[in-house]
């Protein structure tokens, strides 16, 4: 018998919205987004909120309830669940079990919505729970950190950590919508404000020299929490991420190249080695510093470009010290290369740069030269770290 062959294509579409005061009663954006789903009738909503967001925005739950009541012809408030946020919610199973239990107990079905409000880790975890419940419950992401607004929430991936590996379990499931409310950024700790800028540096280095120059010119303003500059950085960074997903030819990562993970092979391993005491953005900054230093040892970038990149990250407030000292720790960090390859499958493909704004993929890493790069950064920044 001849094999039966079938093919089909599915078009995915979602929007990223920008606003302030999302749940103010006079702000109809959230209501309008949900109204367009059915056109008429009620939509059941389960809100899952990062506990840190709930603490810093104490009226939030009551505001959500009042908002749903005002637009009750469309919005059916099913419940509000507070979850411990941060990377820990992706490490243990407590959070995902809480979300899945709420989806079951509150009868959230495939035409209901889970609304995730929090940082990138919580949104990753809640998105994974929504994707596996009923083979897919509708999801709206409301990111509340710089990193989640400009990077973590704008893509199509959801995940949790398992087997001591970052993002080992996950899905590709686009959200129904993403809503960035800049008011949430005002209560961020300084390290969280800065950490998210690492992803902006990343896309600038691999895609857009002009954007890097903007970051370079405005590094001090960003460090000083200039909201106008940050709003632009988030918008530009998110736009570039979403364009890559749509136009890069591999939105579900079937290949081995993943340029948007520039600096991430080391970042993921450093997060795990520090028991996630490092923020993701902080680890990405270290990972990029390592990879540009390695690129310099390989003759890919000039002394001037290396110094410009490291200087900008320092001006923003990043600690670029690589926290490995022993041969055992260096070996463990370098194991991140193999884990990165296993995560993608196929041959090893690491994105470097051959100039600011020019990505350069390599399939082989000279581990001895990478050790040299680790040593260079360690010597350069160890004094500042110890002082």
Sine and cosine of phi, psi and omega as CSV:
sin_phi,cos_phi,sin_psi,cos_psi,sin_omega,cos_omega
0.00,0.00,0.61,-0.79,0.05,-1.00
-0.97,0.26,0.55,-0.83,0.06,-1.00
-0.91,0.41,0.56,-0.83,0.08,-1.00
-1.00,-0.03,0.83,-0.56,-0.05,-1.00
-0.89,-0.46,0.66,-0.75,0.02,-1.00
-0.63,-0.78,0.57,-0.82,0.09,-1.00
-0.65,-0.76,0.48,-0.88,0.05,-1.00
-0.43,-0.90,0.32,-0.95,0.04,-1.00
-0.79,-0.62,0.54,-0.84,0.01,-1.00
-0.80,-0.60,0.77,-0.64,0.03,-1.00
-1.00,-0.05,0.78,-0.62,0.06,-1.00
-0.96,-0.29,0.67,-0.75,0.05,-1.00
-0.59,-0.81,0.71,-0.70,0.11,-0.99
-0.43,-0.90,0.37,-0.93,-0.06,-1.00
-0.87,-0.50,0.51,-0.86,0.12,-0.99
-0.95,-0.32,0.88,-0.48,-0.05,-1.00
-0.97,-0.25,0.44,-0.90,0.03,-1.00
-0.82,-0.58,0.72,-0.70,-0.04,-1.00
-0.36,-0.93,0.00,-1.00,0.18,-0.98
-0.70,-0.72,0.58,-0.82,0.02,-1.00
0.86,0.51,0.82,0.57,-0.12,-0.99
-0.81,0.58,-0.65,0.76,-0.07,-1.00
-0.98,-0.19,0.29,0.96,0.20,-0.98
-0.91,0.42,0.64,-0.77,-0.11,-0.99
-0.90,0.44,-0.41,0.91,0.01,-1.00
-1.00,0.03,-0.09,1.00,0.03,-1.00
-1.00,-0.05,0.95,-0.33,-0.10,-0.99
-1.00,-0.07,0.13,0.99,-0.08,-1.00
-0.85,0.52,-0.80,0.61,-0.06,-1.00
-0.87,0.49,-0.70,0.71,0.04,-1.00
-0.87,0.50,-0.69,0.73,-0.04,-1.00
-0.90,0.43,-0.66,0.75,0.02,-1.00
-0.87,0.50,-0.70,0.71,-0.02,-1.00
-0.96,0.29,-0.54,0.84,-0.01,-1.00
-0.91,0.42,-0.55,0.83,-0.01,-1.00
-0.95,0.32,-0.26,0.96,-0.01,-1.00
-0.93,0.37,-0.79,0.61,-0.03,-1.00
-0.97,-0.25,-0.48,0.88,-0.09,-1.00
1.00,-0.01,-0.66,0.75,0.08,-1.00
-0.44,-0.90,0.30,-0.95,-0.03,-1.00
1.00,0.03,0.20,-0.98,-0.08,-1.00
-1.00,0.02,0.51,-0.86,0.10,-0.99
-0.88,-0.48,0.83,-0.55,-0.03,-1.00
-0.98,0.21,0.68,-0.73,-0.11,-0.99
-0.78,-0.63,0.78,-0.63,0.17,-0.98
-0.93,-0.37,0.87,-0.50,0.01,-1.00
-0.99,-0.12,0.77,-0.64,0.07,-1.00
-0.88,-0.48,0.88,-0.47,-0.16,-0.99
-0.89,-0.46,0.73,-0.68,0.14,-0.99
-0.86,0.52,0.78,-0.62,-0.07,-1.00
-0.89,0.46,-0.48,0.87,0.05,-1.00
-0.92,0.39,-0.64,0.77,0.07,-1.00
-0.90,0.44,-0.68,0.73,0.00,-1.00
-0.87,0.49,-0.61,0.79,0.00,-1.00
-0.93,0.38,-0.68,0.73,-0.07,-1.00
-0.99,0.14,-0.27,0.96,0.03,-1.00
-0.77,-0.64,0.92,0.39,-0.16,-0.99
-0.81,0.59,-0.60,0.80,-0.02,-1.00
-0.97,0.23,-0.02,1.00,-0.21,-0.98
-0.83,0.55,-0.75,0.66,-0.05,-1.00
-0.88,0.48,-0.70,0.71,0.03,-1.00
-0.91,0.42,-0.59,0.81,0.05,-1.00
-0.90,0.44,-0.65,0.76,0.02,-1.00
-0.89,0.45,-0.71,0.70,0.01,-1.00
-0.88,0.47,-0.69,0.72,0.00,-1.00
-0.91,0.41,-0.62,0.78,0.01,-1.00
-0.90,0.43,-0.73,0.69,0.01,-1.00
-0.89,0.45,-0.58,0.82,0.02,-1.00
-0.92,0.40,-0.65,0.76,-0.02,-1.00
-0.90,0.43,-0.59,0.81,-0.02,-1.00
-0.94,-0.35,0.66,0.75,-0.14,-0.99
-0.92,0.38,-0.27,0.96,0.06,-1.00
-0.92,0.38,-0.33,0.94,0.01,-1.00
-0.88,-0.48,-0.63,0.78,-0.15,-0.99
-0.98,-0.20,0.88,-0.47,0.06,-1.00
-0.96,-0.29,0.96,-0.29,-0.01,-1.00
-0.96,0.28,0.90,-0.44,-0.01,-1.00
-0.99,-0.12,-0.52,0.86,-0.02,-1.00
0.18,-0.98,0.26,-0.97,-0.01,-1.00
-0.73,-0.68,0.85,-0.52,-0.09,-1.00
-0.88,-0.48,0.82,-0.58,0.07,-1.00
-0.99,-0.12,0.75,-0.66,-0.06,-1.00
-0.81,-0.59,0.63,-0.78,0.10,-0.99
-0.90,0.44,0.84,-0.54,-0.08,-1.00
-1.00,-0.03,-0.32,-0.95,-0.06,-1.00
0.98,0.20,0.11,-0.99,-0.09,-1.00
-0.86,0.51,-0.41,0.91,-0.02,-1.00
-0.87,0.50,-0.50,0.87,-0.01,-1.00
-0.94,0.33,-0.24,0.97,0.09,-1.00
-0.99,-0.13,-0.21,0.98,-0.08,-1.00
-1.00,0.03,-0.75,0.67,0.03,-1.00
-0.98,-0.20,0.12,-0.99,-0.13,-0.99
-0.99,-0.12,0.04,1.00,-0.06,-1.00
-0.86,0.52,-0.77,0.64,-0.07,-1.00
-0.90,0.44,-0.74,0.68,-0.04,-1.00
-0.91,0.41,-0.57,0.82,0.06,-1.00
-0.92,0.40,-0.60,0.80,0.05,-1.00
-0.89,0.45,-0.68,0.73,-0.02,-1.00
-0.92,0.39,-0.72,0.69,-0.01,-1.00
-0.90,0.44,-0.62,0.79,0.04,-1.00
-0.90,0.44,-0.67,0.74,0.01,-1.00
-0.91,0.41,-0.65,0.76,0.05,-1.00
-0.87,0.50,-0.66,0.75,0.01,-1.00
-0.94,0.33,-0.78,0.63,-0.11,-0.99
-0.92,0.38,-0.54,0.84,-0.04,-1.00
-1.00,-0.06,0.09,1.00,0.07,-1.00
0.85,0.52,0.72,0.69,0.09,-1.00
-0.98,0.19,0.89,-0.46,-0.06,-1.00
-0.95,-0.33,-0.19,-0.98,-0.12,-0.99
-0.96,0.28,-0.14,0.99,0.10,-1.00
-0.94,-0.35,0.19,0.98,0.15,-0.99
-0.99,-0.12,0.10,-0.99,-0.01,-1.00
-0.80,-0.60,0.67,-0.74,0.25,-0.97
-0.98,-0.18,0.77,-0.63,-0.02,-1.00
-0.94,-0.35,0.94,-0.35,-0.03,-1.00
-0.99,-0.10,0.85,-0.53,-0.02,-1.00
-0.85,-0.53,0.95,-0.32,-0.02,-1.00
0.23,-0.97,-0.24,-0.97,0.01,-1.00
-0.98,0.21,0.01,-1.00,-0.10,-0.99
-0.86,0.51,-0.62,0.78,-0.03,-1.00
-0.91,0.42,-0.74,0.68,0.01,-1.00
-0.89,0.46,-0.67,0.74,-0.01,-1.00
-0.91,0.40,-0.59,0.80,0.11,-0.99
-0.85,0.53,-0.77,0.64,-0.08,-1.00
-0.92,0.39,-0.73,0.69,-0.01,-1.00
-0.90,0.43,-0.62,0.78,0.05,-1.00
-0.88,0.47,-0.62,0.79,0.04,-1.00
-0.92,0.40,-0.69,0.72,0.03,-1.00
-0.87,0.49,-0.71,0.71,0.00,-1.00
-0.90,0.43,-0.57,0.82,-0.04,-1.00
-0.95,0.32,-0.50,0.86,-0.06,-1.00
-0.99,-0.10,-0.28,0.96,0.05,-1.00
-0.97,0.23,0.80,-0.60,-0.02,-1.00
0.82,0.57,0.43,0.90,-0.09,-1.00
0.88,0.48,0.31,0.95,0.11,-0.99
0.68,-0.73,0.97,-0.26,0.12,-0.99
-0.98,-0.20,0.58,-0.82,0.00,-1.00
-0.87,0.50,0.61,-0.79,-0.07,-1.00
-0.76,-0.65,0.71,-0.70,0.22,-0.98
-0.87,-0.49,0.77,-0.64,0.00,-1.00
-0.98,-0.20,0.76,-0.65,0.12,-0.99
-0.84,-0.54,1.00,0.05,-0.06,-1.00
-0.96,0.28,0.56,-0.83,-0.13,-0.99
-0.84,-0.55,0.09,1.00,0.06,-1.00
-0.85,-0.53,0.28,-0.96,0.03,-1.00
-0.86,0.51,-0.74,0.67,-0.05,-1.00
-0.89,0.45,-0.64,0.77,-0.02,-1.00
-0.96,0.27,-0.50,0.86,0.00,-1.00
-0.97,0.24,-0.52,0.85,-0.06,-1.00
-0.98,-0.20,-0.14,0.99,-0.11,-0.99
-0.54,-0.84,-0.92,0.40,-0.23,-0.97
-0.88,0.48,-0.53,0.85,-0.09,-1.00
-0.99,-0.12,-0.14,0.99,-0.13,-0.99
-1.00,0.01,-0.15,0.99,-0.04,-1.00
-1.00,-0.08,-0.35,-0.94,-0.09,-1.00
-0.89,-0.45,0.21,0.98,-0.10,-0.99
-0.97,-0.23,0.52,-0.85,0.09,-1.00
-0.66,-0.75,0.56,-0.83,-0.07,-1.00
-0.22,-0.98,0.27,-0.96,0.24,-0.97
-0.71,-0.70,0.26,-0.97,0.02,-1.00
-1.00,-0.02,0.53,-0.85,0.05,-1.00
-0.34,-0.94,0.36,-0.93,-0.02,-1.00
0.81,0.58,0.55,0.84,0.00,-1.00
0.86,0.51,0.50,0.87,0.03,-1.00
-0.79,-0.61,0.69,-0.73,-0.03,-1.00
-0.95,0.32,0.73,-0.68,0.08,-1.00
0.86,0.51,0.55,0.84,-0.01,-1.00
-0.92,0.38,-0.60,0.80,0.05,-1.00
-0.96,-0.29,0.74,-0.67,-0.02,-1.00
-0.09,-1.00,0.05,-1.00,-0.03,-1.00
-0.64,-0.77,0.35,-0.94,0.25,-0.97
-0.97,-0.23,0.95,-0.31,-0.05,-1.00
-0.54,-0.84,0.98,-0.19,-0.02,-1.00
-0.88,0.48,0.61,-0.79,0.07,-1.00
-0.96,0.28,0.28,-0.96,0.11,-0.99
-0.95,0.32,-0.60,0.80,0.03,-1.00
-0.28,-0.96,0.32,-0.95,0.12,-0.99
-0.80,-0.61,0.68,-0.73,-0.01,-1.00
-0.79,-0.62,0.90,-0.43,0.07,-1.00
-1.00,-0.07,0.89,-0.45,0.08,-1.00
-0.94,-0.34,0.94,-0.34,-0.09,-1.00
-0.92,0.40,-0.29,0.96,0.03,-1.00
-0.88,0.48,-0.51,0.86,-0.01,-1.00
-0.91,0.41,-0.42,0.91,-0.06,-1.00
-0.96,0.29,-0.36,0.93,-0.13,-0.99
-0.92,0.39,-0.38,0.93,-0.05,-1.00
-0.98,-0.21,0.12,0.99,-0.02,-1.00
-0.93,0.38,0.58,-0.82,0.21,-0.98
-0.90,0.44,0.40,-0.92,-0.04,-1.00
-0.85,0.52,-0.65,0.76,-0.05,-1.00
-0.92,0.40,-0.53,0.85,0.04,-1.00
-0.97,0.23,-0.55,0.83,0.09,-1.00
-0.86,0.51,-0.73,0.68,-0.06,-1.00
-0.97,0.23,-0.63,0.78,-0.13,-0.99
-0.81,0.58,-0.64,0.77,-0.05,-1.00
-0.92,0.39,-0.36,0.93,-0.02,-1.00
-0.93,0.36,-0.33,0.95,0.04,-1.00
-0.83,0.55,-0.62,0.79,-0.02,-1.00
-0.94,0.33,-0.48,0.88,0.09,-1.00
-0.93,0.36,-0.68,0.73,0.07,-1.00
-0.86,0.51,-0.66,0.75,-0.02,-1.00
-0.84,0.54,-0.82,0.57,-0.06,-1.00
-0.92,0.38,-0.53,0.85,0.05,-1.00
-0.90,0.44,-0.69,0.72,-0.05,-1.00
-0.91,0.41,-0.57,0.82,-0.06,-1.00
-1.00,-0.10,-0.20,0.98,-0.14,-0.99
-0.72,-0.69,-0.48,0.88,-0.27,-0.96
-0.49,-0.87,0.99,-0.15,-0.01,-1.00
-0.90,0.44,-0.59,0.81,0.00,-1.00
-0.90,0.45,-0.64,0.77,0.04,-1.00
-0.92,0.40,-0.62,0.78,0.07,-1.00
-0.87,0.49,-0.67,0.75,0.00,-1.00
-0.90,0.43,-0.56,0.83,0.08,-1.00
-0.90,0.44,-0.70,0.71,0.04,-1.00
-0.89,0.46,-0.64,0.77,0.02,-1.00
-0.88,0.47,-0.71,0.70,-0.03,-1.00
-0.95,0.32,-0.42,0.91,-0.11,-0.99
-0.91,-0.42,0.28,0.96,-0.04,-1.00
-0.85,0.53,-0.69,0.72,-0.03,-1.00
-0.92,0.38,-0.61,0.79,0.03,-1.00
-0.91,0.40,-0.65,0.76,0.04,-1.00
-0.89,0.46,-0.68,0.73,0.02,-1.00
-0.89,0.46,-0.54,0.84,-0.01,-1.00
-1.00,0.07,0.14,0.99,0.10,-0.99
0.93,0.38,0.67,0.74,0.10,-1.00
-0.96,0.30,0.92,-0.40,-0.12,-0.99
-0.94,0.34,-0.59,0.81,0.00,-1.00
-0.89,0.47,-0.69,0.72,0.02,-1.00
-0.92,0.40,-0.68,0.73,-0.01,-1.00
-0.89,0.45,-0.66,0.76,0.03,-1.00
-0.84,0.55,-0.69,0.73,0.01,-1.00
-0.91,0.41,-0.69,0.72,-0.01,-1.00
-0.87,0.50,-0.70,0.72,0.02,-1.00
-0.89,0.45,-0.72,0.69,-0.02,-1.00
-0.88,0.48,-0.74,0.67,-0.04,-1.00
-0.90,0.43,-0.69,0.72,-0.01,-1.00
-0.90,0.43,-0.72,0.69,0.02,-1.00
-0.89,0.46,-0.66,0.75,0.02,-1.00
-0.87,0.50,-0.68,0.73,-0.01,-1.00
-0.93,0.36,-0.61,0.79,0.06,-1.00
-0.90,0.44,-0.74,0.68,-0.04,-1.00
-0.92,0.39,-0.58,0.81,0.05,-1.00
-0.90,0.44,-0.66,0.75,0.02,-1.00
-0.89,0.45,-0.68,0.73,0.00,-1.00
-0.87,0.49,-0.69,0.73,-0.07,-1.00
-0.98,0.20,-0.59,0.80,-0.14,-0.99
-0.94,-0.33,-0.07,1.00,-0.06,-1.00
-0.98,0.22,-0.19,0.98,0.07,-1.00
1.00,0.08,-0.02,1.00,-0.04,-1.00
-0.53,-0.85,0.87,0.49,-0.10,-0.99
-0.90,0.44,-0.45,0.89,-0.02,-1.00
-0.97,-0.26,0.28,0.96,0.15,-0.99
0.82,0.58,0.80,0.60,0.09,-1.00
-0.98,0.18,-0.35,0.94,0.03,-1.00
-1.00,-0.01,-0.22,-0.98,-0.05,-1.00
-0.96,-0.29,-0.17,0.99,0.00,-1.00
-1.00,-0.04,0.74,-0.67,0.01,-1.00
-0.63,-0.77,0.97,0.24,-0.10,-0.99
-0.87,0.49,-0.48,0.88,0.01,-1.00
-0.94,0.35,-0.08,1.00,0.10,-1.00
-0.97,-0.25,0.47,0.88,0.13,-0.99
-0.82,0.57,0.80,-0.60,-0.01,-1.00
0.99,0.13,-0.04,1.00,-0.17,-0.99
-1.00,0.03,-0.36,0.93,-0.01,-1.00
-0.88,0.48,-0.69,0.73,0.03,-1.00
-0.97,0.25,-0.59,0.81,-0.02,-1.00
-0.87,0.50,-0.74,0.67,0.00,-1.00
-0.86,0.50,-0.65,0.76,-0.02,-1.00
-0.95,0.32,-0.63,0.78,0.02,-1.00
-0.91,0.41,-0.61,0.79,0.08,-1.00
-0.85,0.52,-0.74,0.67,-0.03,-1.00
-0.91,0.41,-0.65,0.76,-0.03,-1.00
-0.92,0.38,-0.47,0.88,0.01,-1.00
-0.99,-0.11,0.24,0.97,-0.02,-1.00
0.82,0.57,0.61,0.80,0.07,-1.00
0.88,0.47,0.42,0.91,0.15,-0.99
-0.95,0.32,-0.46,0.89,0.11,-0.99
-0.98,0.21,0.71,-0.71,0.18,-0.98
-0.92,0.39,0.43,-0.90,-0.02,-1.00
-0.85,0.52,-0.71,0.70,-0.01,-1.00
-0.89,0.45,-0.60,0.80,0.06,-1.00
-0.89,0.45,-0.66,0.75,0.02,-1.00
-0.93,0.37,-0.61,0.79,0.03,-1.00
-0.89,0.45,-0.65,0.76,0.04,-1.00
-0.87,0.50,-0.71,0.71,0.05,-1.00
-0.89,0.46,-0.67,0.74,-0.01,-1.00
-0.90,0.44,-0.64,0.77,0.05,-1.00
-0.93,0.38,-0.66,0.75,0.04,-1.00
-0.86,0.52,-0.64,0.77,0.02,-1.00
-0.92,0.40,-0.71,0.70,-0.07,-1.00
-0.95,0.32,-0.55,0.83,0.05,-1.00
-0.96,0.28,-0.52,0.85,0.08,-1.00
-0.92,0.40,-0.67,0.74,0.08,-1.00
-0.89,0.46,-0.69,0.73,0.03,-1.00
-0.85,0.52,-0.60,0.80,0.04,-1.00
-0.92,0.40,-0.67,0.75,0.03,-1.00
-0.90,0.43,-0.42,0.91,0.00,-1.00
-1.00,0.00,0.03,1.00,0.02,-1.00
0.98,0.22,0.29,0.96,-0.04,-1.00
-0.99,0.11,-0.55,0.84,0.02,-1.00
-0.78,-0.62,0.40,-0.92,-0.07,-1.00
-0.99,0.16,0.23,-0.97,0.11,-0.99
-0.84,0.54,-0.68,0.74,-0.06,-1.00
-0.89,0.46,-0.71,0.70,0.00,-1.00
-0.90,0.43,-0.66,0.75,0.03,-1.00
-0.86,0.51,-0.74,0.68,-0.03,-1.00
-0.90,0.43,-0.63,0.77,0.02,-1.00
-0.88,0.48,-0.71,0.70,-0.05,-1.00
-0.91,0.42,-0.74,0.67,-0.02,-1.00
-0.91,0.41,-0.60,0.80,0.00,-1.00
-0.90,0.43,-0.69,0.72,0.00,-1.00
-0.87,0.49,-0.71,0.70,-0.02,-1.00
-0.90,0.43,-0.61,0.79,0.07,-1.00
-0.91,0.41,-0.67,0.74,0.01,-1.00
-0.88,0.48,-0.56,0.83,0.04,-1.00
-0.95,0.32,-0.40,0.92,0.04,-1.00
0.92,-0.40,0.23,0.97,0.00,-1.00
-0.99,0.17,0.66,-0.75,0.16,-0.99
-1.00,0.03,0.90,-0.43,-0.09,-1.00
-0.99,-0.16,0.18,0.98,0.06,-1.00
-0.92,0.40,0.74,-0.67,0.06,-1.00
-1.00,-0.04,0.93,-0.37,-0.16,-0.99
-0.99,0.15,0.82,0.57,0.11,-0.99
-0.77,-0.64,0.69,-0.72,-0.08,-1.00
-0.80,-0.60,-0.63,0.78,-0.08,-1.00
-1.00,-0.03,0.31,-0.95,0.06,-1.00
-0.86,0.51,-0.61,0.80,0.02,-1.00
-0.89,0.46,-0.69,0.72,-0.01,-1.00
-0.92,0.38,-0.63,0.77,0.04,-1.00
-0.90,0.45,-0.67,0.74,0.03,-1.00
-0.89,0.46,-0.66,0.75,0.01,-1.00
-0.90,0.44,-0.66,0.75,0.04,-1.00
-0.89,0.46,-0.71,0.71,-0.01,-1.00
-0.92,0.40,-0.38,0.93,0.11,-0.99
-0.89,0.46,-0.33,0.94,0.06,-1.00
-0.87,0.49,-0.44,0.90,0.06,-1.00
-0.90,0.44,-0.72,0.70,0.01,-1.00
-0.91,0.41,-0.67,0.74,0.00,-1.00
-0.90,0.44,-0.59,0.81,0.05,-1.00
-0.90,0.43,-0.68,0.74,0.03,-1.00
-0.90,0.43,-0.68,0.73,0.01,-1.00
-0.89,0.46,-0.61,0.80,-0.03,-1.00
-0.90,0.43,-0.64,0.77,-0.01,-1.00
-1.00,0.10,-0.56,0.83,-0.15,-0.99
0.99,0.14,0.23,-0.97,-0.01,-1.00
0.96,0.28,-0.34,-0.94,-0.02,-1.00
-0.98,0.19,0.37,-0.93,0.05,-1.00
-0.88,0.48,0.73,-0.68,0.07,-1.00
-0.64,-0.77,0.94,-0.33,-0.01,-1.00
-0.92,-0.39,0.78,-0.63,0.05,-1.00
-1.00,0.09,0.83,-0.56,0.15,-0.99
-0.89,-0.45,-0.22,-0.97,0.13,-0.99
-0.75,-0.66,0.47,-0.88,0.10,-1.00
-0.89,-0.46,0.45,0.89,-0.02,-1.00
0.46,-0.89,0.34,-0.94,-0.01,-1.00
-0.93,0.38,0.85,-0.53,-0.03,-1.00
1.00,-0.01,0.06,1.00,-0.06,-1.00
-0.83,-0.56,0.97,-0.23,0.01,-1.00
-0.96,0.26,0.43,-0.90,-0.03,-1.00
-0.52,-0.85,0.94,-0.35,-0.02,-1.00
-1.00,0.07,0.65,-0.76,0.08,-1.00
-0.78,-0.62,0.49,-0.87,-0.01,-1.00
-0.96,-0.29,-0.07,1.00,0.02,-1.00
-0.70,-0.71,0.71,-0.70,0.12,-0.99
-0.92,-0.40,0.81,-0.59,0.08,-1.00
-0.97,0.23,0.98,-0.22,-0.12,-0.99
-0.91,0.42,-0.50,0.87,0.04,-1.00
-0.93,0.38,-0.64,0.77,0.06,-1.00
-0.94,0.35,-0.56,0.83,0.06,-1.00
-0.91,0.41,-0.61,0.79,0.09,-1.00
-0.88,0.48,-0.63,0.77,0.05,-1.00
-0.88,0.48,-0.68,0.73,0.02,-1.00
-0.89,0.45,-0.64,0.77,0.06,-1.00
-0.87,0.50,-0.69,0.72,0.00,-1.00
-0.90,0.44,-0.64,0.77,0.01,-1.00
-0.88,0.48,-0.74,0.68,-0.01,-1.00
-0.93,0.38,-0.63,0.78,0.00,-1.00
-0.87,0.50,-0.74,0.67,-0.02,-1.00
-0.92,0.39,-0.60,0.80,-0.08,-1.00
-0.93,0.36,-0.60,0.80,-0.14,-0.99
-0.91,-0.42,-0.04,1.00,-0.04,-1.00
-0.91,0.41,-0.59,0.81,-0.02,-1.00
-0.89,0.46,-0.71,0.70,0.01,-1.00
-0.89,0.45,-0.60,0.80,-0.02,-1.00
-0.93,0.37,-0.62,0.79,-0.05,-1.00
-0.99,0.17,-0.37,0.93,-0.07,-1.00
-0.98,0.19,0.00,0.00,0.00,0.00
